[in-house]
């Protein structure tokens, strides 16, 4: 899906760089705390702007 540049810019101002929805990287870090993904493969479906993928990498 293609998002208009002005919309993605506004959403990043609200939710944080690379994010299109609430929570941001801090919330994702809280959710994943204690989860060991070392050596694992992760498929992100609907990656949006890719902010979550940066944290998972």
PQR file of N, CA, C, O and H, with PARSE charges and radii, in Angstrom:
ATOM      1  N   UNK A   1       0.846  -1.173   0.000 -0.4000 1.5000
ATOM      2  CA  UNK A   1       0.000   0.000   0.000 -0.0000 2.0000
ATOM      3  C   UNK A   1       0.892   1.236   0.000  0.5500 1.7000
ATOM      4  O   UNK A   1       1.921   1.269   0.676 -0.5500 1.4000
ATOM      5  N   UNK A   2       0.504   2.222  -0.739 -0.4000 1.5000
ATOM      6  CA  UNK A   2       1.244   3.480  -0.816 -0.0000 2.0000
ATOM      7  C   UNK A   2       0.557   4.516   0.068  0.5500 1.7000
ATOM      8  O   UNK A   2      -0.648   4.744  -0.041 -0.5500 1.4000
ATOM      9  H   UNK A   2      -0.331   2.196  -1.288  0.4000 1.0000
ATOM     10  N   UNK A   3       1.334   5.130   0.934 -0.4000 1.5000
ATOM     11  CA  UNK A   3       0.815   6.196   1.785 -0.0000 2.0000
ATOM     12  C   UNK A   3       1.342   7.531   1.276  0.5500 1.7000
ATOM     13  O   UNK A   3       2.515   7.630   0.917 -0.5500 1.4000
ATOM     14  H   UNK A   3       2.312   4.944   1.022  0.4000 1.0000
ATOM     15  N   UNK A   4       0.502   8.557   1.237 -0.4000 1.5000
ATOM     16  CA  UNK A   4       0.982   9.878   0.830 -0.0000 2.0000
ATOM     17  C   UNK A   4       2.086  10.366   1.775  0.5500 1.7000
ATOM     18  O   UNK A   4       2.029  10.138   2.983 -0.5500 1.4000
ATOM     19  H   UNK A   4      -0.451   8.477   1.529  0.4000 1.0000
ATOM     20  N   UNK A   5       3.072  11.028   1.215 -0.4000 1.5000
ATOM     21  CA  UNK A   5       4.226  11.480   1.993 -0.0000 2.0000
ATOM     22  C   UNK A   5       3.815  12.371   3.168  0.5500 1.7000
ATOM     23  O   UNK A   5       4.381  12.248   4.254 -0.5500 1.4000
ATOM     24  H   UNK A   5       3.118  11.213   0.233  0.4000 1.0000
ATOM     25  N   UNK A   6       2.846  13.259   2.974 -0.4000 1.5000
ATOM     26  CA  UNK A   6       2.435  14.138   4.073 -0.0000 2.0000
ATOM     27  C   UNK A   6       1.768  13.346   5.198  0.5500 1.7000
ATOM     28  O   UNK A   6       1.885  13.722   6.364 -0.5500 1.4000
ATOM     29  H   UNK A   6       2.386  13.359   2.092  0.4000 1.0000
ATOM     30  N   UNK A   7       1.075  12.263   4.868 -0.4000 1.5000
ATOM     31  CA  UNK A   7       0.459  11.424   5.893 -0.0000 2.0000
ATOM     32  C   UNK A   7       1.522  10.672   6.688  0.5500 1.7000
ATOM     33  O   UNK A   7       1.471  10.648   7.918 -0.5500 1.4000
ATOM     34  H   UNK A   7       0.981  11.958   3.920  0.4000 1.0000
ATOM     35  N   UNK A   8       2.478  10.064   6.004 -0.4000 1.5000
ATOM     36  CA  UNK A   8       3.521   9.324   6.723 -0.0000 2.0000
ATOM     37  C   UNK A   8       4.339  10.266   7.594  0.5500 1.7000
ATOM     38  O   UNK A   8       4.727   9.900   8.704 -0.5500 1.4000
ATOM     39  H   UNK A   8       2.520  10.084   5.005  0.4000 1.0000
ATOM     40  N   UNK A   9       4.603  11.458   7.114 -0.4000 1.5000
ATOM     41  CA  UNK A   9       5.352  12.431   7.912 -0.0000 2.0000
ATOM     42  C   UNK A   9       4.576  12.780   9.182  0.5500 1.7000
ATOM     43  O   UNK A   9       5.147  12.818  10.272 -0.5500 1.4000
ATOM     44  H   UNK A   9       4.288  11.756   6.212  0.4000 1.0000
ATOM     45  N   UNK A  10       3.277  13.035   9.038 -0.4000 1.5000
ATOM     46  CA  UNK A  10       2.448  13.368  10.199 -0.0000 2.0000
ATOM     47  C   UNK A  10       2.394  12.210  11.190  0.5500 1.7000
ATOM     48  O   UNK A  10       2.489  12.428  12.398 -0.5500 1.4000
ATOM     49  H   UNK A  10       2.814  13.005   8.152  0.4000 1.0000
ATOM     50  N   UNK A  11       2.245  10.985  10.697 -0.4000 1.5000
ATOM     51  CA  UNK A  11       2.181   9.828  11.592 -0.0000 2.0000
ATOM     52  C   UNK A  11       3.507   9.607  12.314  0.5500 1.7000
ATOM     53  O   UNK A  11       3.516   9.211  13.479 -0.5500 1.4000
ATOM     54  H   UNK A  11       2.168  10.808   9.716  0.4000 1.0000
ATOM     55  N   UNK A  12       4.620   9.858  11.638 -0.4000 1.5000
ATOM     56  CA  UNK A  12       5.922   9.722  12.294 -0.0000 2.0000
ATOM     57  C   UNK A  12       6.109  10.788  13.375  0.5500 1.7000
ATOM     58  O   UNK A  12       6.743  10.523  14.397 -0.5500 1.4000
ATOM     59  H   UNK A  12       4.613  10.180  10.692  0.4000 1.0000
ATOM     60  N   UNK A  13       5.572  11.970  13.165 -0.4000 1.5000
ATOM     61  CA  UNK A  13       5.637  13.005  14.201 -0.0000 2.0000
ATOM     62  C   UNK A  13       4.854  12.549  15.427  0.5500 1.7000
ATOM     63  O   UNK A  13       5.291  12.748  16.560 -0.5500 1.4000
ATOM     64  H   UNK A  13       5.056  12.184  12.336  0.4000 1.0000
ATOM     65  N   UNK A  14       3.710  11.945  15.198 -0.4000 1.5000
ATOM     66  CA  UNK A  14       2.848  11.503  16.303 -0.0000 2.0000
ATOM     67  C   UNK A  14       3.397  10.250  16.980  0.5500 1.7000
ATOM     68  O   UNK A  14       3.534  10.234  18.204 -0.5500 1.4000
ATOM     69  H   UNK A  14       3.355  11.783  14.277  0.4000 1.0000
ATOM     70  N   UNK A  15       3.715   9.202  16.223 -0.4000 1.5000
ATOM     71  CA  UNK A  15       4.033   7.894  16.780 -0.0000 2.0000
ATOM     72  C   UNK A  15       5.525   7.592  16.867  0.5500 1.7000
ATOM     73  O   UNK A  15       5.921   6.663  17.573 -0.5500 1.4000
ATOM     74  H   UNK A  15       3.604   9.214  15.229  0.4000 1.0000
ATOM     75  N   UNK A  16       6.353   8.350  16.171 -0.4000 1.5000
ATOM     76  CA  UNK A  16       7.796   8.112  16.206 -0.0000 2.0000
ATOM     77  C   UNK A  16       8.326   7.700  14.841  0.5500 1.7000
ATOM     78  O   UNK A  16       7.584   7.198  13.998 -0.5500 1.4000
ATOM     79  H   UNK A  16       6.031   9.104  15.599  0.4000 1.0000
ATOM     80  N   UNK A  17       9.608   7.919  14.638 -0.4000 1.5000
ATOM     81  CA  UNK A  17      10.233   7.639  13.347 -0.0000 2.0000
ATOM     82  C   UNK A  17      10.053   6.180  12.947  0.5500 1.7000
ATOM     83  O   UNK A  17      10.321   5.272  13.734 -0.5500 1.4000
ATOM     84  H   UNK A  17      10.211   8.327  15.324  0.4000 1.0000
ATOM     85  N   UNK A  18       9.598   5.966  11.724 -0.4000 1.5000
ATOM     86  CA  UNK A  18       9.413   4.623  11.192 -0.0000 2.0000
ATOM     87  C   UNK A  18       8.130   3.939  11.626  0.5500 1.7000
ATOM     88  O   UNK A  18       7.925   2.764  11.324 -0.5500 1.4000
ATOM     89  H   UNK A  18       9.380   6.704  11.084  0.4000 1.0000
ATOM     90  N   UNK A  19       7.260   4.658  12.332 -0.4000 1.5000
ATOM     91  CA  UNK A  19       6.048   4.043  12.865 -0.0000 2.0000
ATOM     92  C   UNK A  19       4.798   4.667  12.241  0.5500 1.7000
ATOM     93  O   UNK A  19       4.739   5.877  12.022 -0.5500 1.4000
ATOM     94  H   UNK A  19       7.426   5.613  12.577  0.4000 1.0000
ATOM     95  N   UNK A  20       3.800   3.821  11.958 -0.4000 1.5000
ATOM     96  CA  UNK A  20       2.523   4.290  11.423 -0.0000 2.0000
ATOM     97  C   UNK A  20       1.384   4.102  12.416  0.5500 1.7000
ATOM     98  O   UNK A  20       0.236   4.422  12.105 -0.5500 1.4000
ATOM     99  H   UNK A  20       3.849   2.838  12.135  0.4000 1.0000
ATOM    100  N   UNK A  21       1.681   3.587  13.603 -0.4000 1.5000
ATOM    101  CA  UNK A  21       0.638   3.329  14.589 -0.0000 2.0000
ATOM    102  C   UNK A  21       1.180   3.567  15.995  0.5500 1.7000
ATOM    103  O   UNK A  21       2.391   3.700  16.175 -0.5500 1.4000
ATOM    104  H   UNK A  21       2.613   3.326  13.856  0.4000 1.0000
ATOM    105  N   UNK A  22       0.299   3.623  16.994 -0.4000 1.5000
ATOM    106  CA  UNK A  22       0.729   3.928  18.355 -0.0000 2.0000
ATOM    107  C   UNK A  22       1.683   2.894  18.938  0.5500 1.7000
ATOM    108  O   UNK A  22       1.724   1.741  18.508 -0.5500 1.4000
ATOM    109  H   UNK A  22      -0.685   3.515  16.848  0.4000 1.0000
ATOM    110  N   UNK A  23       2.429   3.328  19.903 -0.4000 1.5000
ATOM    111  CA  UNK A  23       3.321   2.429  20.631 -0.0000 2.0000
ATOM    112  C   UNK A  23       4.771   2.758  20.414  0.5500 1.7000
ATOM    113  O   UNK A  23       5.515   2.966  21.372 -0.5500 1.4000
ATOM    114  H   UNK A  23       2.396   4.265  20.252  0.4000 1.0000
ATOM    115  N   UNK A  24       5.178   2.807  19.179 -0.4000 1.5000
ATOM    116  CA  UNK A  24       6.564   3.119  18.870 -0.0000 2.0000
ATOM    117  C   UNK A  24       7.515   2.003  19.255  0.5500 1.7000
ATOM    118  O   UNK A  24       7.099   0.943  19.722 -0.5500 1.4000
ATOM    119  H   UNK A  24       4.574   2.638  18.401  0.4000 1.0000
ATOM    120  N   UNK A  25       8.789   2.259  19.054 -0.4000 1.5000
ATOM    121  CA  UNK A  25       9.808   1.247  19.320 -0.0000 2.0000
ATOM    122  C   UNK A  25       9.915   0.917  20.802  0.5500 1.7000
ATOM    123  O   UNK A  25      10.246  -0.214  21.160 -0.5500 1.4000
ATOM    124  H   UNK A  25       9.127   3.120  18.675  0.4000 1.0000
ATOM    125  N   UNK A  26       9.639   1.894  21.673 -0.4000 1.5000
ATOM    126  CA  UNK A  26       9.701   1.631  23.110 -0.0000 2.0000
ATOM    127  C   UNK A  26       8.673   0.579  23.521  0.5500 1.7000
ATOM    128  O   UNK A  26       8.981  -0.323  24.300 -0.5500 1.4000
ATOM    129  H   UNK A  26       9.371   2.812  21.382  0.4000 1.0000
ATOM    130  N   UNK A  27       7.468   0.694  23.005 -0.4000 1.5000
ATOM    131  CA  UNK A  27       6.404  -0.276  23.323 -0.0000 2.0000
ATOM    132  C   UNK A  27       6.750  -1.656  22.785  0.5500 1.7000
ATOM    133  O   UNK A  27       6.534  -2.660  23.464 -0.5500 1.4000
ATOM    134  H   UNK A  27       7.218   1.426  22.372  0.4000 1.0000
ATOM    135  N   UNK A  28       7.283  -1.713  21.576 -0.4000 1.5000
ATOM    136  CA  UNK A  28       7.681  -2.996  21.007 -0.0000 2.0000
ATOM    137  C   UNK A  28       8.792  -3.626  21.838  0.5500 1.7000
ATOM    138  O   UNK A  28       8.786  -4.836  22.068 -0.5500 1.4000
ATOM    139  H   UNK A  28       7.458  -0.897  21.024  0.4000 1.0000
ATOM    140  N   UNK A  29       9.740  -2.819  22.288 -0.4000 1.5000
ATOM    141  CA  UNK A  29      10.815  -3.334  23.139 -0.0000 2.0000
ATOM    142  C   UNK A  29      10.237  -3.921  24.422  0.5500 1.7000
ATOM    143  O   UNK A  29      10.706  -4.958  24.891 -0.5500 1.4000
ATOM    144  H   UNK A  29       9.745  -1.836  22.102  0.4000 1.0000
ATOM    145  N   UNK A  30       9.223  -3.272  24.997 -0.4000 1.5000
ATOM    146  CA  UNK A  30       8.554  -3.806  26.194 -0.0000 2.0000
ATOM    147  C   UNK A  30       7.895  -5.149  25.897  0.5500 1.7000
ATOM    148  O   UNK A  30       7.999  -6.082  26.693 -0.5500 1.4000
ATOM    149  H   UNK A  30       8.842  -2.429  24.616  0.4000 1.0000
ATOM    150  N   UNK A  31       7.224  -5.248  24.764 -0.4000 1.5000
ATOM    151  CA  UNK A  31       6.532  -6.483  24.383 -0.0000 2.0000
ATOM    152  C   UNK A  31       7.521  -7.625  24.190  0.5500 1.7000
ATOM    153  O   UNK A  31       7.259  -8.758  24.595 -0.5500 1.4000
ATOM    154  H   UNK A  31       7.140  -4.490  24.117  0.4000 1.0000
ATOM    155  N   UNK A  32       8.662  -7.323  23.569 -0.4000 1.5000
ATOM    156  CA  UNK A  32       9.648  -8.361  23.253 -0.0000 2.0000
ATOM    157  C   UNK A  32      10.620  -8.649  24.393  0.5500 1.7000
ATOM    158  O   UNK A  32      11.435  -9.565  24.285 -0.5500 1.4000
ATOM    159  H   UNK A  32       8.875  -6.403  23.241  0.4000 1.0000
ATOM    160  N   UNK A  33      10.549  -7.890  25.474 -0.4000 1.5000
ATOM    161  CA  UNK A  33      11.467  -8.093  26.591 -0.0000 2.0000
ATOM    162  C   UNK A  33      11.410  -9.546  27.071  0.5500 1.7000
ATOM    163  O   UNK A  33      10.336 -10.085  27.339 -0.5500 1.4000
ATOM    164  H   UNK A  33       9.887  -7.146  25.562  0.4000 1.0000
ATOM    165  N   UNK A  34      12.577 -10.158  27.170 -0.4000 1.5000
ATOM    166  CA  UNK A  34      12.660 -11.547  27.606 -0.0000 2.0000
ATOM    167  C   UNK A  34      12.514 -12.554  26.478  0.5500 1.7000
ATOM    168  O   UNK A  34      12.637 -13.758  26.705 -0.5500 1.4000
ATOM    169  H   UNK A  34      13.449  -9.720  26.952  0.4000 1.0000
ATOM    170  N   UNK A  35      12.255 -12.083  25.273 -0.4000 1.5000
ATOM    171  CA  UNK A  35      12.132 -12.966  24.119 -0.0000 2.0000
ATOM    172  C   UNK A  35      13.462 -13.009  23.389  0.5500 1.7000
ATOM    173  O   UNK A  35      13.964 -11.976  22.945 -0.5500 1.4000
ATOM    174  H   UNK A  35      12.155 -11.105  25.088  0.4000 1.0000
ATOM    175  N   UNK A  36      14.033 -14.192  23.262 -0.4000 1.5000
ATOM    176  CA  UNK A  36      15.318 -14.341  22.587 -0.0000 2.0000
ATOM    177  C   UNK A  36      15.080 -14.699  21.124  0.5500 1.7000
ATOM    178  O   UNK A  36      14.624 -15.799  20.810 -0.5500 1.4000
ATOM    179  H   UNK A  36      13.625 -15.031  23.622  0.4000 1.0000
ATOM    180  N   UNK A  37      15.392 -13.767  20.241 -0.4000 1.5000
ATOM    181  CA  UNK A  37      15.220 -14.001  18.812 -0.0000 2.0000
ATOM    182  C   UNK A  37      16.544 -14.309  18.126  0.5500 1.7000
ATOM    183  O   UNK A  37      16.608 -14.362  16.898 -0.5500 1.4000
ATOM    184  H   UNK A  37      15.762 -12.874  20.496  0.4000 1.0000
ATOM    185  N   UNK A  38      17.594 -14.511  18.903 -0.4000 1.5000
ATOM    186  CA  UNK A  38      18.916 -14.799  18.336 -0.0000 2.0000
ATOM    187  C   UNK A  38      18.856 -16.043  17.461  0.5500 1.7000
ATOM    188  O   UNK A  38      18.342 -17.081  17.878 -0.5500 1.4000
ATOM    189  H   UNK A  38      17.542 -14.468  19.901  0.4000 1.0000
ATOM    190  N   UNK A  39      19.383 -15.933  16.249 -0.4000 1.5000
ATOM    191  CA  UNK A  39      19.415 -17.065  15.333 -0.0000 2.0000
ATOM    192  C   UNK A  39      18.067 -17.437  14.746  0.5500 1.7000
ATOM    193  O   UNK A  39      17.948 -18.457  14.068 -0.5500 1.4000
ATOM    194  H   UNK A  39      19.800 -15.090  15.910  0.4000 1.0000
ATOM    195  N   UNK A  40      17.061 -16.632  14.994 -0.4000 1.5000
ATOM    196  CA  UNK A  40      15.717 -16.908  14.495 -0.0000 2.0000
ATOM    197  C   UNK A  40      15.409 -16.060  13.280  0.5500 1.7000
ATOM    198  O   UNK A  40      16.017 -15.010  13.070 -0.5500 1.4000
ATOM    199  H   UNK A  40      17.158 -15.803  15.545  0.4000 1.0000
ATOM    200  N   UNK A  41      14.476 -16.514  12.494 -0.4000 1.5000
ATOM    201  CA  UNK A  41      13.982 -15.744  11.360 -0.0000 2.0000
ATOM    202  C   UNK A  41      12.629 -15.166  11.741  0.5500 1.7000
ATOM    203  O   UNK A  41      11.798 -15.837  12.354 -0.5500 1.4000
ATOM    204  H   UNK A  41      13.983 -17.367  12.665  0.4000 1.0000
ATOM    205  N   UNK A  42      12.425 -13.921  11.373 -0.4000 1.5000
ATOM    206  CA  UNK A  42      11.173 -13.238  11.692 -0.0000 2.0000
ATOM    207  C   UNK A  42      10.610 -12.652  10.405  0.5500 1.7000
ATOM    208  O   UNK A  42      11.324 -11.985   9.656 -0.5500 1.4000
ATOM    209  H   UNK A  42      13.099 -13.376  10.876  0.4000 1.0000
ATOM    210  N   UNK A  43       9.342 -12.901  10.153 -0.4000 1.5000
ATOM    211  CA  UNK A  43       8.665 -12.347   8.986 -0.0000 2.0000
ATOM    212  C   UNK A  43       7.706 -11.266   9.463  0.5500 1.7000
ATOM    213  O   UNK A  43       6.772 -11.544  10.216 -0.5500 1.4000
ATOM    214  H   UNK A  43       8.762 -13.443  10.761  0.4000 1.0000
ATOM    215  N   UNK A  44       7.933 -10.057   9.032 -0.4000 1.5000
ATOM    216  CA  UNK A  44       7.063  -8.938   9.380 -0.0000 2.0000
ATOM    217  C   UNK A  44       6.120  -8.700   8.208  0.5500 1.7000
ATOM    218  O   UNK A  44       6.537  -8.218   7.155 -0.5500 1.4000
ATOM    219  H   UNK A  44       8.691  -9.831   8.421  0.4000 1.0000
ATOM    220  N   UNK A  45       4.862  -9.035   8.395 -0.4000 1.5000
ATOM    221  CA  UNK A  45       3.856  -8.839   7.351 -0.0000 2.0000
ATOM    222  C   UNK A  45       3.193  -7.487   7.592  0.5500 1.7000
ATOM    223  O   UNK A  45       2.699  -7.212   8.686 -0.5500 1.4000
ATOM    224  H   UNK A  45       4.524  -9.426   9.251  0.4000 1.0000
ATOM    225  N   UNK A  46       3.189  -6.666   6.581 -0.4000 1.5000
ATOM    226  CA  UNK A  46       2.621  -5.329   6.743 -0.0000 2.0000
ATOM    227  C   UNK A  46       3.575  -4.422   7.493  0.5500 1.7000
ATOM    228  O   UNK A  46       3.187  -3.781   8.470 -0.5500 1.4000
ATOM    229  H   UNK A  46       3.590  -6.889   5.692  0.4000 1.0000
ATOM    230  N   UNK A  47       4.808  -4.362   7.049 -0.4000 1.5000
ATOM    231  CA  UNK A  47       5.872  -3.679   7.790 -0.0000 2.0000
ATOM    232  C   UNK A  47       5.742  -2.164   7.841  0.5500 1.7000
ATOM    233  O   UNK A  47       6.525  -1.510   8.530 -0.5500 1.4000
ATOM    234  H   UNK A  47       5.124  -4.883   6.256  0.4000 1.0000
ATOM    235  N   UNK A  48       4.785  -1.592   7.138 -0.4000 1.5000
ATOM    236  CA  UNK A  48       4.606  -0.142   7.192 -0.0000 2.0000
ATOM    237  C   UNK A  48       5.856   0.585   6.727  0.5500 1.7000
ATOM    238  O   UNK A  48       6.310   0.387   5.600 -0.5500 1.4000
ATOM    239  H   UNK A  48       4.149  -2.123   6.578  0.4000 1.0000
ATOM    240  N   UNK A  49       6.412   1.426   7.589 -0.4000 1.5000
ATOM    241  CA  UNK A  49       7.620   2.174   7.248 -0.0000 2.0000
ATOM    242  C   UNK A  49       8.888   1.451   7.663  0.5500 1.7000
ATOM    243  O   UNK A  49       9.988   1.939   7.405 -0.5500 1.4000
ATOM    244  H   UNK A  49       6.043   1.587   8.504  0.4000 1.0000
ATOM    245  N   UNK A  50       8.755   0.294   8.303 -0.4000 1.5000
ATOM    246  CA  UNK A  50       9.928  -0.503   8.650 -0.0000 2.0000
ATOM    247  C   UNK A  50      10.541  -0.220  10.002  0.5500 1.7000
ATOM    248  O   UNK A  50      11.596  -0.768  10.320 -0.5500 1.4000
ATOM    249  H   UNK A  50       7.861  -0.102   8.513  0.4000 1.0000
ATOM    250  N   UNK A  51       9.916   0.618  10.806 -0.4000 1.5000
ATOM    251  CA  UNK A  51      10.468   0.937  12.121 -0.0000 2.0000
ATOM    252  C   UNK A  51      10.641  -0.290  13.001  0.5500 1.7000
ATOM    253  O   UNK A  51      11.650  -0.412  13.695 -0.5500 1.4000
ATOM    254  H   UNK A  51       9.059   1.063  10.548  0.4000 1.0000
ATOM    255  N   UNK A  52       9.687  -1.189  12.986 -0.4000 1.5000
ATOM    256  CA  UNK A  52       9.759  -2.411  13.782 -0.0000 2.0000
ATOM    257  C   UNK A  52      10.899  -3.293  13.303  0.5500 1.7000
ATOM    258  O   UNK A  52      11.590  -3.916  14.109 -0.5500 1.4000
ATOM    259  H   UNK A  52       8.867  -1.090  12.422  0.4000 1.0000
ATOM    260  N   UNK A  53      11.097  -3.346  11.992 -0.4000 1.5000
ATOM    261  CA  UNK A  53      12.162  -4.184  11.435 -0.0000 2.0000
ATOM    262  C   UNK A  53      13.540  -3.730  11.893  0.5500 1.7000
ATOM    263  O   UNK A  53      14.437  -4.554  12.071 -0.5500 1.4000
ATOM    264  H   UNK A  53      10.536  -2.839  11.337  0.4000 1.0000
ATOM    265  N   UNK A  54      13.714  -2.434  12.083 -0.4000 1.5000
ATOM    266  CA  UNK A  54      14.997  -1.919  12.566 -0.0000 2.0000
ATOM    267  C   UNK A  54      15.272  -2.455  13.962  0.5500 1.7000
ATOM    268  O   UNK A  54      16.400  -2.847  14.263 -0.5500 1.4000
ATOM    269  H   UNK A  54      12.986  -1.765  11.938  0.4000 1.0000
ATOM    270  N   UNK A  55      14.265  -2.477  14.813 -0.4000 1.5000
ATOM    271  CA  UNK A  55      14.442  -3.005  16.166 -0.0000 2.0000
ATOM    272  C   UNK A  55      14.712  -4.502  16.138  0.5500 1.7000
ATOM    273  O   UNK A  55      15.537  -4.996  16.907 -0.5500 1.4000
ATOM    274  H   UNK A  55      13.349  -2.158  14.569  0.4000 1.0000
ATOM    275  N   UNK A  56      14.034  -5.223  15.269 -0.4000 1.5000
ATOM    276  CA  UNK A  56      14.196  -6.674  15.213 -0.0000 2.0000
ATOM    277  C   UNK A  56      15.532  -7.106  14.613  0.5500 1.7000
ATOM    278  O   UNK A  56      16.008  -8.209  14.885 -0.5500 1.4000
ATOM    279  H   UNK A  56      13.364  -4.822  14.644  0.4000 1.0000
ATOM    280  N   UNK A  57      16.133  -6.249  13.805 -0.4000 1.5000
ATOM    281  CA  UNK A  57      17.377  -6.629  13.108 -0.0000 2.0000
ATOM    282  C   UNK A  57      18.544  -6.801  14.015  0.5500 1.7000
ATOM    283  O   UNK A  57      19.641  -7.118  13.555 -0.5500 1.4000
ATOM    284  H   UNK A  57      15.746  -5.353  13.585  0.4000 1.0000
TER
END
